[in-house]
Amino acid sequence: MAAERFTRKEADALLPYLAPILFQIRELKHQHDQCREQIAELSLKTRSN
């Protein structure tokens, strides 16, 4: 898929739509990372039993 190029004006116009989505992605990534840490900790606990 070819990357689409935007003018500065077009990109600025998209920011109000993209910013909330990007913040949500960042929060979901943080939650994902926390879950992976918890899984790793639980895996260690179950191996030691």
mmCIF file of the N, C-alpha and C atoms, coordinates in Angstrom:
data_MODEL
# 
_entry.id   MODEL 
# 
loop_
_atom_site.group_PDB 
_atom_site.id 
_atom_site.type_symbol 
_atom_site.label_atom_id 
_atom_site.label_alt_id 
_atom_site.label_comp_id 
_atom_site.label_asym_id 
_atom_site.label_entity_id 
_atom_site.label_seq_id 
_atom_site.pdbx_PDB_ins_code 
_atom_site.Cartn_x 
_atom_site.Cartn_y 
_atom_site.Cartn_z 
_atom_site.occupancy 
_atom_site.B_iso_or_equiv 
_atom_site.pdbx_formal_charge 
_atom_site.auth_seq_id 
_atom_site.auth_comp_id 
_atom_site.auth_asym_id 
_atom_site.auth_atom_id 
_atom_site.pdbx_PDB_model_num 
ATOM 1   N N  . MET A 1 1  ? 0.850  -1.173  0.000  1.00 0.00 ? 1  MET A N  1 
ATOM 2   C CA . MET A 1 1  ? 0.000  0.000   0.000  1.00 0.00 ? 1  MET A CA 1 
ATOM 3   C C  . MET A 1 1  ? 0.896  1.236   0.000  1.00 0.00 ? 1  MET A C  1 
ATOM 4   N N  . ALA A 1 2  ? 0.677  2.126   -0.926 1.00 0.00 ? 2  ALA A N  1 
ATOM 5   C CA . ALA A 1 2  ? 1.483  3.337   -1.038 1.00 0.00 ? 2  ALA A CA 1 
ATOM 6   C C  . ALA A 1 2  ? 1.069  4.344   0.028  1.00 0.00 ? 2  ALA A C  1 
ATOM 7   N N  . ALA A 1 3  ? 2.054  5.017   0.590  1.00 0.00 ? 3  ALA A N  1 
ATOM 8   C CA . ALA A 1 3  ? 1.781  6.037   1.596  1.00 0.00 ? 3  ALA A CA 1 
ATOM 9   C C  . ALA A 1 3  ? 1.169  7.258   0.924  1.00 0.00 ? 3  ALA A C  1 
ATOM 10  N N  . GLU A 1 4  ? 0.141  7.789   1.557  1.00 0.00 ? 4  GLU A N  1 
ATOM 11  C CA . GLU A 1 4  ? -0.491 8.990   1.017  1.00 0.00 ? 4  GLU A CA 1 
ATOM 12  C C  . GLU A 1 4  ? 0.189  10.207  1.623  1.00 0.00 ? 4  GLU A C  1 
ATOM 13  N N  . ARG A 1 5  ? 0.423  11.207  0.826  1.00 0.00 ? 5  ARG A N  1 
ATOM 14  C CA . ARG A 1 5  ? 1.063  12.431  1.307  1.00 0.00 ? 5  ARG A CA 1 
ATOM 15  C C  . ARG A 1 5  ? 0.005  13.523  1.447  1.00 0.00 ? 5  ARG A C  1 
ATOM 16  N N  . PHE A 1 6  ? 0.168  14.319  2.484  1.00 0.00 ? 6  PHE A N  1 
ATOM 17  C CA . PHE A 1 6  ? -0.765 15.397  2.764  1.00 0.00 ? 6  PHE A CA 1 
ATOM 18  C C  . PHE A 1 6  ? -0.012 16.719  2.784  1.00 0.00 ? 6  PHE A C  1 
ATOM 19  N N  . THR A 1 7  ? -0.714 17.775  2.422  1.00 0.00 ? 7  THR A N  1 
ATOM 20  C CA . THR A 1 7  ? -0.134 19.103  2.594  1.00 0.00 ? 7  THR A CA 1 
ATOM 21  C C  . THR A 1 7  ? -0.188 19.447  4.079  1.00 0.00 ? 7  THR A C  1 
ATOM 22  N N  . ARG A 1 8  ? 0.552  20.441  4.481  1.00 0.00 ? 8  ARG A N  1 
ATOM 23  C CA . ARG A 1 8  ? 0.539  20.864  5.883  1.00 0.00 ? 8  ARG A CA 1 
ATOM 24  C C  . ARG A 1 8  ? -0.877 21.257  6.302  1.00 0.00 ? 8  ARG A C  1 
ATOM 25  N N  . LYS A 1 9  ? -1.581 21.952  5.424  1.00 0.00 ? 9  LYS A N  1 
ATOM 26  C CA . LYS A 1 9  ? -2.947 22.386  5.724  1.00 0.00 ? 9  LYS A CA 1 
ATOM 27  C C  . LYS A 1 9  ? -3.873 21.179  5.906  1.00 0.00 ? 9  LYS A C  1 
ATOM 28  N N  . GLU A 1 10 ? -3.753 20.190  5.049  1.00 0.00 ? 10 GLU A N  1 
ATOM 29  C CA . GLU A 1 10 ? -4.578 18.979  5.157  1.00 0.00 ? 10 GLU A CA 1 
ATOM 30  C C  . GLU A 1 10 ? -4.256 18.210  6.435  1.00 0.00 ? 10 GLU A C  1 
ATOM 31  N N  . ALA A 1 11 ? -2.976 18.105  6.738  1.00 0.00 ? 11 ALA A N  1 
ATOM 32  C CA . ALA A 1 11 ? -2.570 17.390  7.950  1.00 0.00 ? 11 ALA A CA 1 
ATOM 33  C C  . ALA A 1 11 ? -3.085 18.098  9.193  1.00 0.00 ? 11 ALA A C  1 
ATOM 34  N N  . ASP A 1 12 ? -2.966 19.411  9.229  1.00 0.00 ? 12 ASP A N  1 
ATOM 35  C CA . ASP A 1 12 ? -3.477 20.175  10.370 1.00 0.00 ? 12 ASP A CA 1 
ATOM 36  C C  . ASP A 1 12 ? -4.983 20.003  10.525 1.00 0.00 ? 12 ASP A C  1 
ATOM 37  N N  . ALA A 1 13 ? -5.693 19.903  9.419  1.00 0.00 ? 13 ALA A N  1 
ATOM 38  C CA . ALA A 1 13 ? -7.144 19.728  9.471  1.00 0.00 ? 13 ALA A CA 1 
ATOM 39  C C  . ALA A 1 13 ? -7.527 18.359  10.036 1.00 0.00 ? 13 ALA A C  1 
ATOM 40  N N  . LEU A 1 14 ? -6.659 17.377  9.890  1.00 0.00 ? 14 LEU A N  1 
ATOM 41  C CA . LEU A 1 14 ? -6.942 16.031  10.399 1.00 0.00 ? 14 LEU A CA 1 
ATOM 42  C C  . LEU A 1 14 ? -6.662 15.884  11.898 1.00 0.00 ? 14 LEU A C  1 
ATOM 43  N N  . LEU A 1 15 ? -5.859 16.767  12.458 1.00 0.00 ? 15 LEU A N  1 
ATOM 44  C CA . LEU A 1 15 ? -5.460 16.630  13.861 1.00 0.00 ? 15 LEU A CA 1 
ATOM 45  C C  . LEU A 1 15 ? -6.623 16.522  14.842 1.00 0.00 ? 15 LEU A C  1 
ATOM 46  N N  . PRO A 1 16 ? -7.683 17.315  14.717 1.00 0.00 ? 16 PRO A N  1 
ATOM 47  C CA . PRO A 1 16 ? -8.788 17.171  15.675 1.00 0.00 ? 16 PRO A CA 1 
ATOM 48  C C  . PRO A 1 16 ? -9.415 15.773  15.667 1.00 0.00 ? 16 PRO A C  1 
ATOM 49  N N  . TYR A 1 17 ? -9.339 15.077  14.555 1.00 0.00 ? 17 TYR A N  1 
ATOM 50  C CA . TYR A 1 17 ? -9.894 13.725  14.456 1.00 0.00 ? 17 TYR A CA 1 
ATOM 51  C C  . TYR A 1 17 ? -8.890 12.673  14.927 1.00 0.00 ? 17 TYR A C  1 
ATOM 52  N N  . LEU A 1 18 ? -7.626 12.914  14.621 1.00 0.00 ? 18 LEU A N  1 
ATOM 53  C CA . LEU A 1 18 ? -6.599 11.921  14.929 1.00 0.00 ? 18 LEU A CA 1 
ATOM 54  C C  . LEU A 1 18 ? -6.129 11.962  16.376 1.00 0.00 ? 18 LEU A C  1 
ATOM 55  N N  . ALA A 1 19 ? -6.072 13.136  16.961 1.00 0.00 ? 19 ALA A N  1 
ATOM 56  C CA . ALA A 1 19 ? -5.526 13.263  18.314 1.00 0.00 ? 19 ALA A CA 1 
ATOM 57  C C  . ALA A 1 19 ? -6.240 12.355  19.318 1.00 0.00 ? 19 ALA A C  1 
ATOM 58  N N  . PRO A 1 20 ? -7.575 12.351  19.398 1.00 0.00 ? 20 PRO A N  1 
ATOM 59  C CA . PRO A 1 20 ? -8.230 11.457  20.363 1.00 0.00 ? 20 PRO A CA 1 
ATOM 60  C C  . PRO A 1 20 ? -7.947 9.979   20.094 1.00 0.00 ? 20 PRO A C  1 
ATOM 61  N N  . ILE A 1 21 ? -7.865 9.612   18.835 1.00 0.00 ? 21 ILE A N  1 
ATOM 62  C CA . ILE A 1 21 ? -7.575 8.219   18.485 1.00 0.00 ? 21 ILE A CA 1 
ATOM 63  C C  . ILE A 1 21 ? -6.168 7.851   18.931 1.00 0.00 ? 21 ILE A C  1 
ATOM 64  N N  . LEU A 1 22 ? -5.223 8.750   18.705 1.00 0.00 ? 22 LEU A N  1 
ATOM 65  C CA . LEU A 1 22 ? -3.840 8.481   19.104 1.00 0.00 ? 22 LEU A CA 1 
ATOM 66  C C  . LEU A 1 22 ? -3.701 8.388   20.620 1.00 0.00 ? 22 LEU A C  1 
ATOM 67  N N  . PHE A 1 23 ? -4.422 9.229   21.361 1.00 0.00 ? 23 PHE A N  1 
ATOM 68  C CA . PHE A 1 23 ? -4.395 9.140   22.821 1.00 0.00 ? 23 PHE A CA 1 
ATOM 69  C C  . PHE A 1 23 ? -4.977 7.808   23.287 1.00 0.00 ? 23 PHE A C  1 
ATOM 70  N N  . GLN A 1 24 ? -6.040 7.362   22.631 1.00 0.00 ? 24 GLN A N  1 
ATOM 71  C CA . GLN A 1 24 ? -6.649 6.079   22.983 1.00 0.00 ? 24 GLN A CA 1 
ATOM 72  C C  . GLN A 1 24 ? -5.689 4.930   22.685 1.00 0.00 ? 24 GLN A C  1 
ATOM 73  N N  . ILE A 1 25 ? -5.017 4.988   21.557 1.00 0.00 ? 25 ILE A N  1 
ATOM 74  C CA . ILE A 1 25 ? -4.036 3.957   21.213 1.00 0.00 ? 25 ILE A CA 1 
ATOM 75  C C  . ILE A 1 25 ? -2.931 3.917   22.257 1.00 0.00 ? 25 ILE A C  1 
ATOM 76  N N  . ARG A 1 26 ? -2.465 5.093   22.679 1.00 0.00 ? 26 ARG A N  1 
ATOM 77  C CA . ARG A 1 26 ? -1.403 5.143   23.688 1.00 0.00 ? 26 ARG A CA 1 
ATOM 78  C C  . ARG A 1 26 ? -1.866 4.511   24.999 1.00 0.00 ? 26 ARG A C  1 
ATOM 79  N N  . GLU A 1 27 ? -3.093 4.813   25.423 1.00 0.00 ? 27 GLU A N  1 
ATOM 80  C CA . GLU A 1 27 ? -3.622 4.240   26.659 1.00 0.00 ? 27 GLU A CA 1 
ATOM 81  C C  . GLU A 1 27 ? -3.783 2.724   26.532 1.00 0.00 ? 27 GLU A C  1 
ATOM 82  N N  . LEU A 1 28 ? -4.287 2.256   25.406 1.00 0.00 ? 28 LEU A N  1 
ATOM 83  C CA . LEU A 1 28 ? -4.439 0.814   25.198 1.00 0.00 ? 28 LEU A CA 1 
ATOM 84  C C  . LEU A 1 28 ? -3.086 0.107   25.180 1.00 0.00 ? 28 LEU A C  1 
ATOM 85  N N  . LYS A 1 29 ? -2.082 0.748   24.607 1.00 0.00 ? 29 LYS A N  1 
ATOM 86  C CA . LYS A 1 29 ? -0.727 0.176   24.608 1.00 0.00 ? 29 LYS A CA 1 
ATOM 87  C C  . LYS A 1 29 ? -0.210 0.064   26.036 1.00 0.00 ? 29 LYS A C  1 
ATOM 88  N N  . HIS A 1 30 ? -0.465 1.073   26.841 1.00 0.00 ? 30 HIS A N  1 
ATOM 89  C CA . HIS A 1 30 ? -0.054 1.034   28.246 1.00 0.00 ? 30 HIS A CA 1 
ATOM 90  C C  . HIS A 1 30 ? -0.745 -0.125  28.969 1.00 0.00 ? 30 HIS A C  1 
ATOM 91  N N  . GLN A 1 31 ? -2.037 -0.287  28.754 1.00 0.00 ? 31 GLN A N  1 
ATOM 92  C CA . GLN A 1 31 ? -2.772 -1.391  29.372 1.00 0.00 ? 31 GLN A CA 1 
ATOM 93  C C  . GLN A 1 31 ? -2.236 -2.734  28.891 1.00 0.00 ? 31 GLN A C  1 
ATOM 94  N N  . HIS A 1 32 ? -1.934 -2.833  27.628 1.00 0.00 ? 32 HIS A N  1 
ATOM 95  C CA . HIS A 1 32 ? -1.383 -4.057  27.054 1.00 0.00 ? 32 HIS A CA 1 
ATOM 96  C C  . HIS A 1 32 ? -0.058 -4.404  27.720 1.00 0.00 ? 32 HIS A C  1 
ATOM 97  N N  . ASP A 1 33 ? 0.799  -3.408  27.865 1.00 0.00 ? 33 ASP A N  1 
ATOM 98  C CA . ASP A 1 33 ? 2.098  -3.639  28.496 1.00 0.00 ? 33 ASP A CA 1 
ATOM 99  C C  . ASP A 1 33 ? 1.939  -4.102  29.941 1.00 0.00 ? 33 ASP A C  1 
ATOM 100 N N  . GLN A 1 34 ? 0.992  -3.514  30.661 1.00 0.00 ? 34 GLN A N  1 
ATOM 101 C CA . GLN A 1 34 ? 0.742  -3.933  32.041 1.00 0.00 ? 34 GLN A CA 1 
ATOM 102 C C  . GLN A 1 34 ? 0.263  -5.381  32.093 1.00 0.00 ? 34 GLN A C  1 
ATOM 103 N N  . CYS A 1 35 ? -0.615 -5.756  31.194 1.00 0.00 ? 35 CYS A N  1 
ATOM 104 C CA . CYS A 1 35 ? -1.104 -7.135  31.151 1.00 0.00 ? 35 CYS A CA 1 
ATOM 105 C C  . CYS A 1 35 ? 0.030  -8.111  30.856 1.00 0.00 ? 35 CYS A C  1 
ATOM 106 N N  . ARG A 1 36 ? 0.907  -7.746  29.944 1.00 0.00 ? 36 ARG A N  1 
ATOM 107 C CA . ARG A 1 36 ? 2.043  -8.620  29.626 1.00 0.00 ? 36 ARG A CA 1 
ATOM 108 C C  . ARG A 1 36 ? 2.954  -8.797  30.839 1.00 0.00 ? 36 ARG A C  1 
ATOM 109 N N  . GLU A 1 37 ? 3.159  -7.726  31.599 1.00 0.00 ? 37 GLU A N  1 
ATOM 110 C CA . GLU A 1 37 ? 3.967  -7.823  32.814 1.00 0.00 ? 37 GLU A CA 1 
ATOM 111 C C  . GLU A 1 37 ? 3.307  -8.758  33.823 1.00 0.00 ? 37 GLU A C  1 
ATOM 112 N N  . GLN A 1 38 ? 1.996  -8.621  33.983 1.00 0.00 ? 38 GLN A N  1 
ATOM 113 C CA . GLN A 1 38 ? 1.272  -9.484  34.922 1.00 0.00 ? 38 GLN A CA 1 
ATOM 114 C C  . GLN A 1 38 ? 1.347  -10.942 34.481 1.00 0.00 ? 38 GLN A C  1 
ATOM 115 N N  . ILE A 1 39 ? 1.220  -11.189 33.207 1.00 0.00 ? 39 ILE A N  1 
ATOM 116 C CA . ILE A 1 39 ? 1.317  -12.556 32.689 1.00 0.00 ? 39 ILE A CA 1 
ATOM 117 C C  . ILE A 1 39 ? 2.696  -13.127 32.973 1.00 0.00 ? 39 ILE A C  1 
ATOM 118 N N  . ALA A 1 40 ? 3.723  -12.328 32.746 1.00 0.00 ? 40 ALA A N  1 
ATOM 119 C CA . ALA A 1 40 ? 5.087  -12.792 33.000 1.00 0.00 ? 40 ALA A CA 1 
ATOM 120 C C  . ALA A 1 40 ? 5.277  -13.124 34.475 1.00 0.00 ? 40 ALA A C  1 
ATOM 121 N N  . GLU A 1 41 ? 4.767  -12.276 35.361 1.00 0.00 ? 41 GLU A N  1 
ATOM 122 C CA . GLU A 1 41 ? 4.881  -12.527 36.800 1.00 0.00 ? 41 GLU A CA 1 
ATOM 123 C C  . GLU A 1 41 ? 4.132  -13.801 37.196 1.00 0.00 ? 41 GLU A C  1 
ATOM 124 N N  . LEU A 1 42 ? 2.924  -13.968 36.671 1.00 0.00 ? 42 LEU A N  1 
ATOM 125 C CA . LEU A 1 42 ? 2.145  -15.156 37.004 1.00 0.00 ? 42 LEU A CA 1 
ATOM 126 C C  . LEU A 1 42 ? 2.790  -16.419 36.447 1.00 0.00 ? 42 LEU A C  1 
ATOM 127 N N  . SER A 1 43 ? 3.391  -16.314 35.289 1.00 0.00 ? 43 SER A N  1 
ATOM 128 C CA . SER A 1 43 ? 4.080  -17.468 34.708 1.00 0.00 ? 43 SER A CA 1 
ATOM 129 C C  . SER A 1 43 ? 5.231  -17.909 35.593 1.00 0.00 ? 43 SER A C  1 
ATOM 130 N N  . LEU A 1 44 ? 5.966  -16.950 36.122 1.00 0.00 ? 44 LEU A N  1 
ATOM 131 C CA . LEU A 1 44 ? 7.072  -17.289 37.025 1.00 0.00 ? 44 LEU A CA 1 
ATOM 132 C C  . LEU A 1 44 ? 6.554  -17.966 38.288 1.00 0.00 ? 44 LEU A C  1 
ATOM 133 N N  . LYS A 1 45 ? 5.443  -17.463 38.813 1.00 0.00 ? 45 LYS A N  1 
ATOM 134 C CA . LYS A 1 45 ? 4.871  -18.052 40.028 1.00 0.00 ? 45 LYS A CA 1 
ATOM 135 C C  . LYS A 1 45 ? 4.410  -19.481 39.780 1.00 0.00 ? 45 LYS A C  1 
ATOM 136 N N  . THR A 1 46 ? 3.775  -19.725 38.643 1.00 0.00 ? 46 THR A N  1 
ATOM 137 C CA . THR A 1 46 ? 3.273  -21.073 38.387 1.00 0.00 ? 46 THR A CA 1 
ATOM 138 C C  . THR A 1 46 ? 4.410  -22.049 38.117 1.00 0.00 ? 46 THR A C  1 
ATOM 139 N N  . ARG A 1 47 ? 5.503  -21.579 37.549 1.00 0.00 ? 47 ARG A N  1 
ATOM 140 C CA . ARG A 1 47 ? 6.645  -22.461 37.308 1.00 0.00 ? 47 ARG A CA 1 
ATOM 141 C C  . ARG A 1 47 ? 7.327  -22.871 38.601 1.00 0.00 ? 47 ARG A C  1 
ATOM 142 N N  . SER A 1 48 ? 7.274  -21.999 39.590 1.00 0.00 ? 48 SER A N  1 
ATOM 143 C CA . SER A 1 48 ? 7.969  -22.302 40.841 1.00 0.00 ? 48 SER A CA 1 
ATOM 144 C C  . SER A 1 48 ? 7.149  -23.202 41.758 1.00 0.00 ? 48 SER A C  1 
ATOM 145 N N  . ASN A 1 49 ? 5.911  -23.480 41.396 1.00 0.00 ? 49 ASN A N  1 
ATOM 146 C CA . ASN A 1 49 ? 5.078  -24.363 42.231 1.00 0.00 ? 49 ASN A CA 1 
ATOM 147 C C  . ASN A 1 49 ? 5.284  -25.810 41.893 1.00 0.00 ? 49 ASN A C  1 
# 
